[in-house]
Amino acid sequence: MPQLNPAPWFLILVFSWFVFLTIIPPKVLAHTLPNVPASQSTEKPETETWFWPWH
């Protein structure tokens, strides 16, 4: 039964984790947001109440 031989599968497992932990994170972290969110003011804007003529 070939699935009981751990030699090739263990090497594939180690290599895949090596790729996931060393190559992919810097590529993902290098991405930047196209629109940097601007800080909003903490004061509330002044709004007026609506006038409903039919009420």
N, CA, C, O and CB atoms as a CASP TS submission, in Angstrom:
PFRMAT TS
TARGET T0000
AUTHOR 0000-0000-0000
METHOD Language model
MODEL 1
PARENT N/A
ATOM      1  N   MET     1       0.844  -1.178   0.000  1.00  0.00           N
ATOM      2  CA  MET     1       0.000   0.000   0.000  1.00  0.00           C
ATOM      3  C   MET     1       0.896   1.251   0.000  1.00  0.00           C
ATOM      4  O   MET     1       1.605   1.488   0.978  1.00  0.00           O
ATOM      5  CB  MET     1      -0.964  -0.007   1.231  1.00  0.00           C
ATOM      6  N   PRO     2       0.878   2.039  -1.053  1.00  0.00           N
ATOM      7  CA  PRO     2       1.801   3.170  -1.147  1.00  0.00           C
ATOM      8  C   PRO     2       1.476   4.312  -0.187  1.00  0.00           C
ATOM      9  O   PRO     2       2.368   5.090   0.152  1.00  0.00           O
ATOM     10  CB  PRO     2       1.805   3.693  -2.549  1.00  0.00           C
ATOM     11  N   GLN     3       0.223   4.435   0.262  1.00  0.00           N
ATOM     12  CA  GLN     3      -0.105   5.549   1.142  1.00  0.00           C
ATOM     13  C   GLN     3       0.494   5.385   2.540  1.00  0.00           C
ATOM     14  O   GLN     3       0.499   6.339   3.318  1.00  0.00           O
ATOM     15  CB  GLN     3      -1.606   5.696   1.244  1.00  0.00           C
ATOM     16  N   LEU     4       0.994   4.201   2.870  1.00  0.00           N
ATOM     17  CA  LEU     4       1.615   3.999   4.168  1.00  0.00           C
ATOM     18  C   LEU     4       3.091   4.394   4.172  1.00  0.00           C
ATOM     19  O   LEU     4       3.709   4.446   5.235  1.00  0.00           O
ATOM     20  CB  LEU     4       1.470   2.557   4.585  1.00  0.00           C
ATOM     21  N   ASN     5       3.657   4.671   3.010  1.00  0.00           N
ATOM     22  CA  ASN     5       5.049   5.096   2.932  1.00  0.00           C
ATOM     23  C   ASN     5       5.095   6.608   3.178  1.00  0.00           C
ATOM     24  O   ASN     5       4.647   7.366   2.319  1.00  0.00           O
ATOM     25  CB  ASN     5       5.684   4.722   1.541  1.00  0.00           C
ATOM     26  N   PRO     6       5.624   7.080   4.330  1.00  0.00           N
ATOM     27  CA  PRO     6       5.562   8.507   4.645  1.00  0.00           C
ATOM     28  C   PRO     6       6.636   9.359   3.968  1.00  0.00           C
ATOM     29  O   PRO     6       6.599  10.585   4.062  1.00  0.00           O
ATOM     30  CB  PRO     6       5.666   8.685   6.115  1.00  0.00           C
ATOM     31  N   ALA     7       7.579   8.732   3.296  1.00  0.00           N
ATOM     32  CA  ALA     7       8.713   9.497   2.769  1.00  0.00           C
ATOM     33  C   ALA     7       8.298  10.597   1.782  1.00  0.00           C
ATOM     34  O   ALA     7       8.651  11.751   2.027  1.00  0.00           O
ATOM     35  CB  ALA     7       9.684   8.557   2.091  1.00  0.00           C
ATOM     36  N   PRO     8       7.584  10.329   0.697  1.00  0.00           N
ATOM     37  CA  PRO     8       7.284  11.445  -0.211  1.00  0.00           C
ATOM     38  C   PRO     8       6.258  12.413   0.367  1.00  0.00           C
ATOM     39  O   PRO     8       6.338  13.612   0.098  1.00  0.00           O
ATOM     40  CB  PRO     8       6.781  10.911  -1.536  1.00  0.00           C
ATOM     41  N   TRP     9       5.297  11.929   1.152  1.00  0.00           N
ATOM     42  CA  TRP     9       4.244  12.792   1.665  1.00  0.00           C
ATOM     43  C   TRP     9       4.774  13.729   2.736  1.00  0.00           C
ATOM     44  O   TRP     9       4.338  14.876   2.829  1.00  0.00           O
ATOM     45  CB  TRP     9       3.100  11.959   2.218  1.00  0.00           C
ATOM     46  N   PHE    10       5.707  13.253   3.541  1.00  0.00           N
ATOM     47  CA  PHE    10       6.275  14.118   4.572  1.00  0.00           C
ATOM     48  C   PHE    10       7.094  15.238   3.934  1.00  0.00           C
ATOM     49  O   PHE    10       7.048  16.377   4.400  1.00  0.00           O
ATOM     50  CB  PHE    10       7.149  13.301   5.543  1.00  0.00           C
ATOM     51  N   LEU    11       7.833  14.932   2.888  1.00  0.00           N
ATOM     52  CA  LEU    11       8.612  15.951   2.195  1.00  0.00           C
ATOM     53  C   LEU    11       7.691  16.989   1.546  1.00  0.00           C
ATOM     54  O   LEU    11       7.982  18.185   1.579  1.00  0.00           O
ATOM     55  CB  LEU    11       9.518  15.302   1.133  1.00  0.00           C
ATOM     56  N   ILE    12       6.587  16.536   0.960  1.00  0.00           N
ATOM     57  CA  ILE    12       5.606  17.459   0.370  1.00  0.00           C
ATOM     58  C   ILE    12       4.989  18.335   1.458  1.00  0.00           C
ATOM     59  O   ILE    12       4.801  19.534   1.253  1.00  0.00           O
ATOM     60  CB  ILE    12       4.495  16.675  -0.385  1.00  0.00           C
ATOM     61  N   LEU    13       4.674  17.751   2.604  1.00  0.00           N
ATOM     62  CA  LEU    13       4.113  18.513   3.716  1.00  0.00           C
ATOM     63  C   LEU    13       5.093  19.567   4.209  1.00  0.00           C
ATOM     64  O   LEU    13       4.707  20.716   4.423  1.00  0.00           O
ATOM     65  CB  LEU    13       3.729  17.578   4.861  1.00  0.00           C
ATOM     66  N   VAL    14       6.336  19.200   4.390  1.00  0.00           N
ATOM     67  CA  VAL    14       7.339  20.149   4.876  1.00  0.00           C
ATOM     68  C   VAL    14       7.568  21.255   3.858  1.00  0.00           C
ATOM     69  O   VAL    14       7.661  22.425   4.231  1.00  0.00           O
ATOM     70  CB  VAL    14       8.661  19.430   5.184  1.00  0.00           C
ATOM     71  N   PHE    15       7.659  20.912   2.596  1.00  0.00           N
ATOM     72  CA  PHE    15       7.887  21.922   1.565  1.00  0.00           C
ATOM     73  C   PHE    15       6.698  22.876   1.441  1.00  0.00           C
ATOM     74  O   PHE    15       6.885  24.081   1.273  1.00  0.00           O
ATOM     75  CB  PHE    15       8.160  21.250   0.219  1.00  0.00           C
ATOM     76  N   SER    16       5.491  22.346   1.522  1.00  0.00           N
ATOM     77  CA  SER    16       4.314  23.213   1.411  1.00  0.00           C
ATOM     78  C   SER    16       4.238  24.172   2.608  1.00  0.00           C
ATOM     79  O   SER    16       3.901  25.341   2.422  1.00  0.00           O
ATOM     80  CB  SER    16       3.020  22.361   1.320  1.00  0.00           C
ATOM     81  N   TRP    17       4.540  23.714   3.819  1.00  0.00           N
ATOM     82  CA  TRP    17       4.544  24.603   4.970  1.00  0.00           C
ATOM     83  C   TRP    17       5.677  25.616   4.870  1.00  0.00           C
ATOM     84  O   TRP    17       5.528  26.755   5.310  1.00  0.00           O
ATOM     85  CB  TRP    17       4.665  23.801   6.263  1.00  0.00           C
ATOM     86  N   PHE    18       6.793  25.218   4.301  1.00  0.00           N
ATOM     87  CA  PHE    18       7.880  26.164   4.074  1.00  0.00           C
ATOM     88  C   PHE    18       7.426  27.285   3.145  1.00  0.00           C
ATOM     89  O   PHE    18       7.725  28.455   3.385  1.00  0.00           O
ATOM     90  CB  PHE    18       9.107  25.447   3.486  1.00  0.00           C
ATOM     91  N   VAL    19       6.712  26.932   2.100  1.00  0.00           N
ATOM     92  CA  VAL    19       6.194  27.941   1.171  1.00  0.00           C
ATOM     93  C   VAL    19       5.173  28.828   1.868  1.00  0.00           C
ATOM     94  O   VAL    19       5.213  30.051   1.727  1.00  0.00           O
ATOM     95  CB  VAL    19       5.562  27.273  -0.065  1.00  0.00           C
ATOM     96  N   PHE    20       4.258  28.220   2.620  1.00  0.00           N
ATOM     97  CA  PHE    20       3.212  28.997   3.280  1.00  0.00           C
ATOM     98  C   PHE    20       3.773  29.959   4.319  1.00  0.00           C
ATOM     99  O   PHE    20       3.244  31.057   4.491  1.00  0.00           O
ATOM    100  CB  PHE    20       2.212  28.069   3.934  1.00  0.00           C
ATOM    101  N   LEU    21       4.835  29.564   5.013  1.00  0.00           N
ATOM    102  CA  LEU    21       5.330  30.378   6.110  1.00  0.00           C
ATOM    103  C   LEU    21       6.452  31.339   5.726  1.00  0.00           C
ATOM    104  O   LEU    21       6.734  32.267   6.484  1.00  0.00           O
ATOM    105  CB  LEU    21       5.802  29.493   7.196  1.00  0.00           C
ATOM    106  N   THR    22       7.096  31.154   4.586  1.00  0.00           N
ATOM    107  CA  THR    22       8.212  32.024   4.249  1.00  0.00           C
ATOM    108  C   THR    22       7.990  32.856   2.994  1.00  0.00           C
ATOM    109  O   THR    22       8.451  33.996   2.935  1.00  0.00           O
ATOM    110  CB  THR    22       9.440  31.207   4.082  1.00  0.00           C
ATOM    111  N   ILE    23       7.319  32.342   2.017  1.00  0.00           N
ATOM    112  CA  ILE    23       7.191  33.054   0.750  1.00  0.00           C
ATOM    113  C   ILE    23       5.892  33.851   0.672  1.00  0.00           C
ATOM    114  O   ILE    23       5.894  34.992   0.209  1.00  0.00           O
ATOM    115  CB  ILE    23       7.264  32.074  -0.407  1.00  0.00           C
ATOM    116  N   ILE    24       4.806  33.274   1.111  1.00  0.00           N
ATOM    117  CA  ILE    24       3.500  33.920   0.939  1.00  0.00           C
ATOM    118  C   ILE    24       3.276  35.117   1.876  1.00  0.00           C
ATOM    119  O   ILE    24       2.768  36.132   1.398  1.00  0.00           O
ATOM    120  CB  ILE    24       2.407  32.904   1.163  1.00  0.00           C
ATOM    121  N   PRO    25       3.618  35.074   3.178  1.00  0.00           N
ATOM    122  CA  PRO    25       3.329  36.240   4.042  1.00  0.00           C
ATOM    123  C   PRO    25       3.949  37.557   3.587  1.00  0.00           C
ATOM    124  O   PRO    25       3.252  38.571   3.621  1.00  0.00           O
ATOM    125  CB  PRO    25       3.802  35.955   5.423  1.00  0.00           C
ATOM    126  N   PRO    26       5.210  37.612   3.163  1.00  0.00           N
ATOM    127  CA  PRO    26       5.704  38.916   2.691  1.00  0.00           C
ATOM    128  C   PRO    26       4.960  39.433   1.462  1.00  0.00           C
ATOM    129  O   PRO    26       4.772  40.640   1.309  1.00  0.00           O
ATOM    130  CB  PRO    26       7.179  38.819   2.371  1.00  0.00           C
ATOM    131  N   LYS    27       4.540  38.529   0.597  1.00  0.00           N
ATOM    132  CA  LYS    27       3.795  38.968  -0.582  1.00  0.00           C
ATOM    133  C   LYS    27       2.430  39.531  -0.187  1.00  0.00           C
ATOM    134  O   LYS    27       1.978  40.524  -0.757  1.00  0.00           O
ATOM    135  CB  LYS    27       3.620  37.804  -1.571  1.00  0.00           C
ATOM    136  N   VAL    28       1.788  38.909   0.771  1.00  0.00           N
ATOM    137  CA  VAL    28       0.473  39.381   1.206  1.00  0.00           C
ATOM    138  C   VAL    28       0.616  40.700   1.967  1.00  0.00           C
ATOM    139  O   VAL    28      -0.181  41.617   1.770  1.00  0.00           O
ATOM    140  CB  VAL    28      -0.226  38.317   2.092  1.00  0.00           C
ATOM    141  N   LEU    29       1.622  40.800   2.830  1.00  0.00           N
ATOM    142  CA  LEU    29       1.794  42.011   3.615  1.00  0.00           C
ATOM    143  C   LEU    29       2.301  43.188   2.793  1.00  0.00           C
ATOM    144  O   LEU    29       2.232  44.329   3.250  1.00  0.00           O
ATOM    145  CB  LEU    29       2.736  41.748   4.745  1.00  0.00           C
ATOM    146  N   ALA    30       2.805  42.939   1.602  1.00  0.00           N
ATOM    147  CA  ALA    30       3.293  44.024   0.756  1.00  0.00           C
ATOM    148  C   ALA    30       2.162  44.781   0.073  1.00  0.00           C
ATOM    149  O   ALA    30       2.379  45.879  -0.439  1.00  0.00           O
ATOM    150  CB  ALA    30       4.242  43.480  -0.286  1.00  0.00           C
ATOM    151  N   HIS    31       0.961  44.216   0.057  1.00  0.00           N
ATOM    152  CA  HIS    31      -0.164  44.893  -0.575  1.00  0.00           C
ATOM    153  C   HIS    31      -0.589  46.081   0.267  1.00  0.00           C
ATOM    154  O   HIS    31      -0.590  46.015   1.497  1.00  0.00           O
ATOM    155  CB  HIS    31      -1.344  43.927  -0.778  1.00  0.00           C
ATOM    156  N   THR    32      -0.945  47.155  -0.394  1.00  0.00           N
ATOM    157  CA  THR    32      -1.434  48.344   0.297  1.00  0.00           C
ATOM    158  C   THR    32      -2.843  48.656  -0.187  1.00  0.00           C
ATOM    159  O   THR    32      -3.252  48.264  -1.280  1.00  0.00           O
ATOM    160  CB  THR    32      -0.489  49.557   0.065  1.00  0.00           C
ATOM    161  N   LEU    33      -3.556  49.361   0.648  1.00  0.00           N
ATOM    162  CA  LEU    33      -4.911  49.756   0.276  1.00  0.00           C
ATOM    163  C   LEU    33      -4.833  50.877  -0.747  1.00  0.00           C
ATOM    164  O   LEU    33      -4.001  51.773  -0.602  1.00  0.00           O
ATOM    165  CB  LEU    33      -5.729  50.200   1.521  1.00  0.00           C
ATOM    166  N   PRO    34      -5.675  50.857  -1.783  1.00  0.00           N
ATOM    167  CA  PRO    34      -5.635  51.934  -2.776  1.00  0.00           C
ATOM    168  C   PRO    34      -6.108  53.269  -2.203  1.00  0.00           C
ATOM    169  O   PRO    34      -5.604  54.321  -2.596  1.00  0.00           O
ATOM    170  CB  PRO    34      -6.489  51.564  -3.978  1.00  0.00           C
ATOM    171  N   ASN    35      -7.050  53.239  -1.299  1.00  0.00           N
ATOM    172  CA  ASN    35      -7.561  54.469  -0.685  1.00  0.00           C
ATOM    173  C   ASN    35      -7.317  54.396   0.813  1.00  0.00           C
ATOM    174  O   ASN    35      -7.946  53.604   1.515  1.00  0.00           O
ATOM    175  CB  ASN    35      -9.084  54.675  -0.994  1.00  0.00           C
ATOM    176  N   VAL    36      -6.417  55.211   1.292  1.00  0.00           N
ATOM    177  CA  VAL    36      -6.143  55.247   2.720  1.00  0.00           C
ATOM    178  C   VAL    36      -7.285  55.994   3.393  1.00  0.00           C
ATOM    179  O   VAL    36      -7.592  57.121   3.004  1.00  0.00           O
ATOM    180  CB  VAL    36      -4.762  55.923   3.023  1.00  0.00           C
ATOM    181  N   PRO    37      -7.920  55.395   4.391  1.00  0.00           N
ATOM    182  CA  PRO    37      -9.048  56.084   5.023  1.00  0.00           C
ATOM    183  C   PRO    37      -8.590  57.329   5.775  1.00  0.00           C
ATOM    184  O   PRO    37      -7.594  57.306   6.497  1.00  0.00           O
ATOM    185  CB  PRO    37      -9.779  55.138   5.978  1.00  0.00           C
ATOM    186  N   ALA    38      -9.327  58.400   5.593  1.00  0.00           N
ATOM    187  CA  ALA    38      -9.005  59.655   6.265  1.00  0.00           C
ATOM    188  C   ALA    38      -9.665  59.662   7.636  1.00  0.00           C
ATOM    189  O   ALA    38     -10.740  59.092   7.826  1.00  0.00           O
ATOM    190  CB  ALA    38      -9.466  60.879   5.421  1.00  0.00           C
ATOM    191  N   SER    39      -9.017  60.305   8.573  1.00  0.00           N
ATOM    192  CA  SER    39      -9.598  60.383   9.910  1.00  0.00           C
ATOM    193  C   SER    39     -10.772  61.357   9.892  1.00  0.00           C
ATOM    194  O   SER    39     -10.706  62.421   9.276  1.00  0.00           O
ATOM    195  CB  SER    39      -8.534  60.821  10.956  1.00  0.00           C
ATOM    196  N   GLN    40     -11.837  60.975  10.573  1.00  0.00           N
ATOM    197  CA  GLN    40     -13.026  61.812  10.613  1.00  0.00           C
ATOM    198  C   GLN    40     -13.036  62.623  11.903  1.00  0.00           C
ATOM    199  O   GLN    40     -12.468  62.219  12.917  1.00  0.00           O
ATOM    200  CB  GLN    40     -14.306  60.955  10.497  1.00  0.00           C
ATOM    201  N   SER    41     -13.688  63.763  11.838  1.00  0.00           N
ATOM    202  CA  SER    41     -13.762  64.595  13.034  1.00  0.00           C
ATOM    203  C   SER    41     -14.724  63.968  14.038  1.00  0.00           C
ATOM    204  O   SER    41     -15.646  63.242  13.667  1.00  0.00           O
ATOM    205  CB  SER    41     -14.207  66.034  12.678  1.00  0.00           C
ATOM    206  N   THR    42     -14.494  64.258  15.300  1.00  0.00           N
ATOM    207  CA  THR    42     -15.320  63.657  16.348  1.00  0.00           C
ATOM    208  C   THR    42     -16.578  64.468  16.632  1.00  0.00           C
ATOM    209  O   THR    42     -17.485  63.967  17.296  1.00  0.00           O
ATOM    210  CB  THR    42     -14.514  63.508  17.620  1.00  0.00           C
ATOM    211  N   GLU    43     -16.659  65.709  16.148  1.00  0.00           N
ATOM    212  CA  GLU    43     -17.849  66.515  16.423  1.00  0.00           C
ATOM    213  C   GLU    43     -18.983  66.123  15.483  1.00  0.00           C
ATOM    214  O   GLU    43     -18.763  65.790  14.319  1.00  0.00           O
ATOM    215  CB  GLU    43     -17.534  68.017  16.283  1.00  0.00           C
ATOM    216  N   LYS    44     -20.188  66.171  16.012  1.00  0.00           N
ATOM    217  CA  LYS    44     -21.363  65.805  15.224  1.00  0.00           C
ATOM    218  C   LYS    44     -21.738  66.944  14.278  1.00  0.00           C
ATOM    219  O   LYS    44     -21.672  68.112  14.661  1.00  0.00           O
ATOM    220  CB  LYS    44     -22.552  65.457  16.148  1.00  0.00           C
ATOM    221  N   PRO    45     -22.126  66.619  13.062  1.00  0.00           N
ATOM    222  CA  PRO    45     -22.593  67.689  12.180  1.00  0.00           C
ATOM    223  C   PRO    45     -23.981  68.164  12.623  1.00  0.00           C
ATOM    224  O   PRO    45     -24.794  67.385  13.120  1.00  0.00           O
ATOM    225  CB  PRO    45     -22.628  67.205  10.704  1.00  0.00           C
ATOM    226  N   GLU    46     -24.224  69.454  12.430  1.00  0.00           N
ATOM    227  CA  GLU    46     -25.530  69.999  12.800  1.00  0.00           C
ATOM    228  C   GLU    46     -26.543  69.679  11.725  1.00  0.00           C
ATOM    229  O   GLU    46     -26.365  70.038  10.561  1.00  0.00           O
ATOM    230  CB  GLU    46     -25.450  71.517  13.026  1.00  0.00           C
ATOM    231  N   THR    47     -27.592  69.013  12.114  1.00  0.00           N
ATOM    232  CA  THR    47     -28.643  68.667  11.158  1.00  0.00           C
ATOM    233  C   THR    47     -29.956  69.286  11.618  1.00  0.00           C
ATOM    234  O   THR    47     -30.192  69.482  12.810  1.00  0.00           O
ATOM    235  CB  THR    47     -28.783  67.123  11.010  1.00  0.00           C
ATOM    236  N   GLU    48     -30.787  69.582  10.655  1.00  0.00           N
ATOM    237  CA  GLU    48     -32.095  70.147  10.970  1.00  0.00           C
ATOM    238  C   GLU    48     -33.141  69.051  10.857  1.00  0.00           C
ATOM    239  O   GLU    48     -32.970  68.088  10.109  1.00  0.00           O
ATOM    240  CB  GLU    48     -32.437  71.338  10.032  1.00  0.00           C
ATOM    241  N   THR    49     -34.212  69.204  11.596  1.00  0.00           N
ATOM    242  CA  THR    49     -35.300  68.229  11.520  1.00  0.00           C
ATOM    243  C   THR    49     -36.047  68.439  10.213  1.00  0.00           C
ATOM    244  O   THR    49     -36.111  69.548   9.682  1.00  0.00           O
ATOM    245  CB  THR    49     -36.268  68.357  12.742  1.00  0.00           C
ATOM    246  N   TRP    50     -36.598  67.370   9.717  1.00  0.00           N
ATOM    247  CA  TRP    50     -37.337  67.451   8.453  1.00  0.00           C
ATOM    248  C   TRP    50     -38.739  67.988   8.722  1.00  0.00           C
ATOM    249  O   TRP    50     -39.334  67.732   9.769  1.00  0.00           O
ATOM    250  CB  TRP    50     -37.408  66.058   7.754  1.00  0.00           C
ATOM    251  N   PHE    51     -39.241  68.733   7.759  1.00  0.00           N
ATOM    252  CA  PHE    51     -40.596  69.233   7.835  1.00  0.00           C
ATOM    253  C   PHE    51     -41.471  68.341   6.949  1.00  0.00           C
ATOM    254  O   PHE    51     -41.281  68.276   5.735  1.00  0.00           O
ATOM    255  CB  PHE    51     -40.674  70.736   7.398  1.00  0.00           C
ATOM    256  N   TRP    52     -42.419  67.664   7.570  1.00  0.00           N
ATOM    257  CA  TRP    52     -43.310  66.774   6.829  1.00  0.00           C
ATOM    258  C   TRP    52     -44.655  67.484   6.675  1.00  0.00           C
ATOM    259  O   TRP    52     -45.417  67.553   7.640  1.00  0.00           O
ATOM    260  CB  TRP    52     -43.474  65.383   7.558  1.00  0.00           C
ATOM    261  N   PRO    53     -44.960  68.001   5.518  1.00  0.00           N
ATOM    262  CA  PRO    53     -46.195  68.790   5.370  1.00  0.00           C
ATOM    263  C   PRO    53     -47.463  67.947   5.464  1.00  0.00           C
ATOM    264  O   PRO    53     -48.529  68.489   5.758  1.00  0.00           O
ATOM    265  CB  PRO    53     -46.183  69.517   4.046  1.00  0.00           C
ATOM    266  N   TRP    54     -47.384  66.667   5.230  1.00  0.00           N
ATOM    267  CA  TRP    54     -48.611  65.867   5.264  1.00  0.00           C
ATOM    268  C   TRP    54     -48.877  65.250   6.621  1.00  0.00           C
ATOM    269  O   TRP    54     -49.870  64.541   6.784  1.00  0.00           O
ATOM    270  CB  TRP    54     -48.544  64.782   4.231  1.00  0.00           C
ATOM    271  N   HIS    55     -48.032  65.492   7.584  1.00  0.00           N
ATOM    272  CA  HIS    55     -48.217  64.876   8.904  1.00  0.00           C
ATOM    273  C   HIS    55     -48.878  65.824   9.858  1.00  0.00           C
ATOM    274  O   HIS    55     -49.111  65.473  11.015  1.00  0.00           O
ATOM    275  CB  HIS    55     -46.895  64.419   9.478  1.00  0.00           C
TER
END
